[in-house]
Amino acid sequence: MVTEVYISLKDPEGTKVTYQLIGGELPPGVKLDSDTGILRGLAPNTEDLFTFTIRALDSHVKYADHVFKMLIRGIEYSS
């Protein structure tokens, strides 16, 4: 399953915001774009819950952290 999730934050002072994975793990094959906040990739064919923390950071070193949970459900095949 192709995964694309958008995380967006607008800095009230108008400075650039970057994103960092600071805790937990993303599902294998899924990456965080530090410039856009987009999580993108090919999620594994497994059933698992992934918990991770992403930090949004502005140029004044002000930040906000948020814990996310992503549930991946495997594809069921029938014959």
Steps between C-alpha positions, in 0.01 A plus 500: 500500500641839404485743789495878474414705807535879527603674820470875474578787732499872433743712700322818622818700432519366144835321536581166337394191692691173484397159632698239693426150623606520866352183648373158405523349154320551173377188322772338286502662157337825618711817516442850638583790266658752739416797275134426429388282792371234261521136606533298181586145409388146449366357825582136572242226455467439871264583781673721751461824695780756472531784751734790428560863594557775245637841588417813297780754542520860380807714432477653851539149647141504626342161463191288545503122550217261426465125550341314209372145473483327162319169472605290202269217404628226275324405180288191526529270202234246418526213259 
